[in-house]
Amino acid sequence: MLIPSNLVNEKFDDRYFDVVNALDEAQQIYFKNNNLIERITMGIESKTTFVIGETGFGAGRLVISLMEFMEKSGLKNISIEYNSVELYPLSPERMLNILDGFRDRVGEGIDTLVEAYRSIDITVAGWHSMKIQQSFGTLELNLWIGEALEMVEALEKSCDVWFLDGHSPKKNPSIWRPELLMEIGKKTKTGGTCSTFTVAGAVKSALMEAGFTLKKFPGCGGKKQVLQGVKC
Ligand SMILES: C[S@@+](CC[C@H](N)C(=O)[O-])C[C@H]1O[C@@H](n2cnc3c(N)ncnc32)[C@H](O)[C@@H]1O
């Protein structure tokens, strides 16, 4: 299959995501395998904010996948805090160009995300905060421009779930290095979870060292198996 050139991150010679079923793949690996709806529902009565961490913001595909997923759930008055990191931020124009391929499913959510992203100065390192209002509630997007380890160290709270969506470990081992995954383990609530598309041995070992009990789930989008971990 021909890969659209705007989907390739030149820094790592790797795609931001697979071309086929990128939204469904995100929803299976990162949301369904982590029982997101059930867990978010549990926090509604207590008005608890559900805290997400992501390594690799890229084009924001996971964010718009989450918007679609939450909207479809029919849940209301949800508060989600989404902490992500990007070392090489895309221009808003390129982000829009990439995400436009999902317009039939996500519609205006794409413009909302790109407008929020346009409002921050991506040349400035550190945290940038965006409040995005959606039909399901509020999505507070905190994006750290810079290195993933610095972001995790700067994070002042532990996450309910981590979406580990760096490039493949072969193309970018830095985003899977044990010291980073160890720090992610420390910034995960007990009983919290993580998910990733890779089942590479080095990633599994580092996640287990970081305190996660791992489980393999059937893969999707060309991957035989994917990984999910529960922090003990
Ligand atoms: C596979 S892409 C992420 C795709 C994204 N989650 C999406 O759905 O659009 C991985 C991203 O991680 C970024 N990245 C790679 N190494 C990094 C590091 N050490 N710290 C922060 N970001 C990094 C890359 O620039 C790239 O944008």
The ligand as a Gaussian input file, in Angstrom:
#p B3LYP/6-31G(d) Opt

LIG

0 1
 C        3.950000       7.122000      16.577000
 S        4.051000       8.848000      16.821000
 C        2.663000       9.235000      17.836000
 C        1.348000       9.154000      17.152000
 C        0.262000       9.840000      17.912000
 N       -0.025000       9.195000      19.186000
 C       -0.959000       9.931000      17.074000
 O       -1.867000       9.130000      17.315000
 O       -1.020000      10.792000      16.193000
 C        5.335000       9.033000      18.059000
 C        5.619000      10.472000      18.406000
 O        6.556000      10.512000      19.475000
 C        7.452000      11.582000      19.264000
 N        8.672000      11.280000      20.014000
 C        9.628000      10.391000      19.681000
 N       10.590000      10.325000      20.625000
 C       10.224000      11.185000      21.588000
 C       10.792000      11.543000      22.844000
 N       11.921000      10.993000      23.272000
 N       10.132000      12.446000      23.607000
 C        8.966000      12.986000      23.158000
 N        8.370000      12.689000      21.992000
 C        8.990000      11.795000      21.208000
 C        7.632000      11.613000      17.758000
 O        8.101000      12.840000      17.289000
 C        6.231000      11.269000      17.267000
 O        5.480000      12.402000      17.009000

